[in-house]
Amino acid sequence: MHDPSLEQVTKSLPRYPAGAMEELDRDPSSRKRFLSMVGGAGTATVFATFLAACGGGSDDDDEGSTAGGDSGTDPTASPAGGAAATREPNPDPKEGTTDLEILGYALSLEQLEAAFYTDVIESDLFTGADLGTIKQFGEDEQVHLELLEATIKKLGGEVPVAPKTKFPLTSQAGVLKLASALENGGAAAYLGQANRIRSKEVLAAALSIHTVEARHAATLNSLAGLPPEPQGAFAVPASMEQILTFVQRFIVP
């Protein structure tokens, strides 16, 4: 089994049209409620940055970032374009995808991550401060998992059964590299769904989890000897297909 590669979970996605982030940007009352949910006025800077990464802004800016305006540079590596440069005008990415389906997808990833950290702790490969970090990250994933379960139930959905998993836990270096890939994949997965979510409340929950996944990833990147920000100033989203293909190797049929 090959070690998972960060490139496998951070490839560019098809271009997305305007979504909930832009709606929040245009609606002051909704934006105020959103900011209060995710941390108050101090979160405004984070919101602005994330909106830029998702391609928010004026309608003119959106039109200038659609397909056909290729400047010959990699859109996923361009701070000027951010994730907006990966959008595609048609079809509407929200069509055929519900918030409940996205929540179920996110919960499945959190279930896998929680299982991974449980197995790592039980492997006795780590001690001291590193073990403390791993335990904290595992607790965070459990809290994410419980929040998503509660949200799915509140919306009348059915909570997906946690998959049986098996991870290659043979060395500290290998485990740290795998943990880094999983957390980077988790952050990319939430970013990949941000513009597909209809409900502002669900979006707020997803963004609050996304930031923690990214912090986990940066910490694990450093522990694994990888760059804290492997993609530079702007994160690259990942599609459901990319992430599910990546994690399939750890799921027992």
C-alpha positions in Angstrom: 0.0 0.0 0.0 1.4 3.4 -1.0 1.5 6.2 1.5 -1.3 8.7 0.8 -0.3 11.7 -1.1 -1.5 15.2 -0.3 -1.8 15.8 -4.1 -4.4 13.1 -4.2 -6.8 15.1 -2.1 -6.0 18.7 -3.2 -6.5 18.7 -7.0 -8.6 21.4 -8.6 -12.4 21.1 -8.9 -14.8 22.1 -11.7 -15.9 25.8 -11.5 -18.8 26.6 -9.3 -21.4 29.4 -9.7 -22.4 31.8 -6.9 -23.7 30.2 -3.7 -24.4 30.8 -0.1 -21.1 32.7 0.6 -22.0 35.3 -1.9 -25.6 35.5 -0.5 -24.1 36.1 2.9 -21.9 38.8 1.5 -24.8 40.6 -0.1 -27.2 40.3 2.8 -26.0 42.4 5.9 -28.5 40.9 8.3 -27.6 37.3 7.3 -23.9 38.1 7.5 -24.3 39.6 11.0 -26.1 36.4 12.2 -23.5 34.3 10.5 -20.6 36.1 12.2 -22.3 35.9 15.6 -22.7 32.1 15.2 -19.0 31.5 14.3 -17.3 33.9 16.7 -18.4 37.5 16.6 -17.1 40.6 14.8 -13.5 39.4 14.9 -14.5 36.7 12.4 -15.2 39.3 9.8 -11.7 39.2 8.5 -11.8 35.4 8.2 -15.1 35.6 6.4 -13.7 38.1 3.9 -10.7 35.9 3.2 -12.9 32.8 2.8 -15.3 34.7 0.6 -12.4 35.7 -1.6 -11.1 32.1 -1.8 -14.6 31.0 -2.8 -14.8 33.7 -5.4 -17.2 36.1 -3.7 -17.4 39.7 -4.8 -19.3 41.7 -7.4 -21.2 40.2 -10.2 -18.6 41.7 -12.6 -15.8 39.8 -10.7 -17.8 36.6 -11.0 -18.2 37.0 -14.7 -14.5 37.7 -15.2 -13.6 34.4 -13.5 -15.8 32.1 -15.5 -14.5 29.6 -18.0 -13.0 31.1 -21.1 -10.9 33.6 -19.3 -7.9 31.3 -18.8 -4.8 33.3 -18.3 -2.5 30.3 -18.8 -1.7 30.0 -15.1 -2.7 27.3 -12.6 -5.9 28.5 -11.0 -5.4 26.6 -7.8 -2.0 28.3 -7.3 -3.1 31.8 -8.1 -3.8 34.0 -5.1 -5.7 36.4 -7.4 -8.2 33.8 -8.5 -8.4 31.6 -5.5 -11.0 28.9 -5.6 -13.2 31.1 -7.8 -11.0 30.3 -10.7 -12.2 26.6 -10.4 -15.8 27.5 -11.0 -17.9 26.3 -14.0 -21.0 28.2 -15.0 -23.1 25.0 -15.6 -24.5 22.9 -14.2 -25.6 24.4 -10.9 -23.6 22.4 -8.3 -26.5 22.6 -5.9 -28.8 20.7 -8.2 -29.4 17.2 -7.0 -27.4 17.7 -3.8 -29.1 18.4 -0.5 -27.7 19.8 2.7 -28.6 16.5 4.4 -26.5 14.6 1.8 -23.6 16.9 2.4 -23.9 16.5 6.2 -24.0 12.8 5.8 -20.8 12.9 3.7 -19.1 15.1 6.3 -20.2 12.9 9.1 -18.7 9.8 7.3 -15.4 11.6 7.1 -15.5 12.6 10.8 -16.4 9.0 11.7 -13.3 7.8 9.8 -11.0 10.4 11.4 -12.3 9.6 14.9 -11.7 5.9 14.3 -8.2 6.7 13.0 -7.2 8.6 16.2 -8.7 5.9 18.4 -6.5 3.3 16.6 -3.4 5.5 16.8 -3.8 6.0 20.5 -4.3 2.3 21.0 -1.2 1.5 18.9 1.1 2.8 21.6 3.4 4.3 19.0 3.3 7.8 20.6 4.1 9.1 24.0 4.4 12.5 25.7 3.4 15.7 24.0 2.8 14.0 20.6 0.4 11.6 22.2 -1.3 14.5 24.0 -1.8 16.3 20.6 -3.2 13.1 19.0 -5.7 12.7 21.9 -6.8 16.3 21.6 -7.3 16.0 17.9 -9.3 12.8 18.4 -11.5 14.6 20.9 -12.1 17.4 18.5 -13.2 14.9 15.8 -15.6 13.3 18.2 -17.2 16.7 19.0 -17.5 17.4 15.2 -19.1 14.0 14.8 -21.6 14.6 17.5 -22.5 18.1 16.2 -23.1 16.7 12.7 -25.2 13.8 14.0 -27.4 16.2 16.0 -27.8 18.5 13.0 -28.8 15.6 10.7 -31.4 14.4 13.3 -32.7 18.0 13.7 -33.2 18.2 9.9 -35.1 14.9 9.9 -32.3 12.8 8.3 -30.9 9.4 9.1 -27.5 9.2 10.6 -25.2 7.0 8.5 -23.6 4.0 10.2 -19.9 4.4 10.9 -17.8 2.3 8.4 -15.4 -0.4 9.6 -11.9 0.9 9.1 -8.3 -0.4 9.0 -5.3 1.9 8.9 -1.6 1.1 8.3 -0.1 2.0 11.7 3.4 0.6 11.5 5.7 3.6 12.4 5.5 7.1 13.8 6.6 8.6 10.6 4.0 6.7 8.5 1.2 7.5 11.0 2.1 11.2 11.0 2.1 11.4 7.2 -1.2 9.5 7.1 -2.7 11.8 9.8 -1.6 14.8 7.8 -3.2 13.5 4.6 -6.5 12.8 6.4 -6.7 16.2 8.0 -5.7 18.0 4.8 -8.3 16.0 3.0 -10.9 16.9 5.7 -10.2 20.6 5.3 -10.3 20.3 1.5 -13.6 18.3 1.7 -15.4 21.0 3.7 -14.0 23.7 1.4 -15.2 21.8 -1.6 -18.8 21.7 -0.3 -19.0 25.3 1.0 -20.5 26.7 -2.2 -23.0 23.8 -2.5 -24.7 24.3 0.9 -28.0 26.1 0.9 -28.6 26.7 4.6 -26.6 29.5 6.2 -26.7 27.7 9.5 -25.3 24.5 8.0 -22.7 26.6 6.2 -21.7 28.3 9.5 -21.2 24.9 11.1 -19.2 23.6 8.2 -16.9 26.6 8.2 -16.3 26.3 11.9 -15.2 22.7 11.5 -13.2 23.5 8.4 -10.9 25.9 10.2 -10.2 23.4 13.0 -9.4 20.7 10.4 -7.0 23.1 8.7 -5.3 23.8 12.1 -5.0 20.1 12.7 -3.5 19.7 9.3 -0.9 22.5 9.8 0.2 21.0 13.1 0.5 17.5 11.6 2.3 18.8 8.5 5.0 20.3 10.8 5.3 17.1 12.9 5.6 15.1 9.7 8.3 17.4 8.3 6.0 18.9 5.6 5.3 22.5 4.9 2.6 23.9 7.2 0.9 25.5 4.1 1.6 23.0 1.3 -0.7 25.0 -1.2 0.5 28.5 -0.3 -1.8 31.4 0.6 -5.0 29.8 -0.7 -6.4 26.4 0.1 -7.5 24.1 -2.7 -11.0 22.4 -2.3 -11.6 18.8 -3.1 -14.7 17.1 -4.6 -16.7 14.3 -2.9 -15.4 12.0 -5.6 -11.8 12.8 -4.9 -12.1 12.5 -1.1 -14.2 9.3 -1.2 -11.7 7.7 -3.6 -8.9 8.7 -1.2 -10.5 7.3 2.0 -11.9 4.1 0.3 -8.6 2.3 1.0 -9.1 2.6 4.7 -12.7 1.2 4.7 -13.2 -2.6 5.2 -15.8 -3.9 2.8 
